[in-house]
Amino acid sequence: MAQEQETKNREGRPPDILVADNDMVSRQRIEPFLKRAGYEVVYVDNGPRALEKASHLQPLAMLIDANLPRAAILACQKFGHQVEFARDIGLAAASDEQIAARARETGAALLTRDLDFADVRRYPPDQYQGIVVLRLPDTTVAQEIVRVLERFLMERGFLARLAGRLAIVEVDRVRFRPPLTLGTPT
């Protein structure tokens, strides 16, 4: 059985490509092309391992809604995520529908304080890389928002299980819709 090789780029973010192949010769042939093209690669030796590994990779792209403080950008980047900030890309006054469309188009997880995004009838989570709604009191200051966000980002496995789900993040808990089950990988 071939040894798994895990690679991370200089920003410490997860790989761009996951290769499942138990043939070392094939790996040796393809690797130079992928590396020359600038991709970071993880190898696993079979399909089931690839599915298990893929379920643990975190989303690389996050769209941060304009209702969050600018400090949220650095918090997400600190954990290796590529970030678009609604205010920086001309979406400061955008409608929820425009923000949602941008998240879908770019394959980004959406990070917001807008409780409308918690309505799974209007924004079905399975159409997104994930939706994270920070449900905090209106009086919450930027520093506390970032602290709650960082605690969520640090929690092992939360982002790995976010795709297709809504996460409602509160000061003292996180709820997922659809709920996480005991069989969900951590």
Stockholm file with secondary structure:
# STOCKHOLM 1.0

chainA/1-186         MAQEQETKNREGRPPDILVADNDMVSRQRIEPFLKRAGYEVVYVDNGPRALEKASHLQPLAMLIDANLPRAAILACQKFGHQVEFARDIGLAAASDEQIAARARETGAALLTRDLDFADVRRYPPDQYQGIVVLRLPDTTVAQEIVRVLERFLMERGFLARLAGRLAIVEVDRVRFRPPLTLGTPT
#=GR chainA/1-186 SS CCCCBCCCCTTCCCCSEEEECCCHHHHHHHHHHHHHTTCCEEEESSHHHHHHHHTTCCCSEEEECTTSCTHHHHHHHHTTCEEEEGGGGTCTTCCHHHHHHHHHHHTCEEEECCGGGGCTTTSCGGGSSCEEEECCCTTCCHHHHHHHHHHHHHSTTTGGGCTTCEEEECSSCEEEESCCCTTSCC
#=GC SS_cons         CCCCBCCCCTTCCCCSEEEECCCHHHHHHHHHHHHHTTCCEEEESSHHHHHHHHTTCCCSEEEECTTSCTHHHHHHHHTTCEEEEGGGGTCTTCCHHHHHHHHHHHTCEEEECCGGGGCTTTSCGGGSSCEEEECCCTTCCHHHHHHHHHHHHHSTTTGGGCTTCEEEECSSCEEEESCCCTTSCC
//
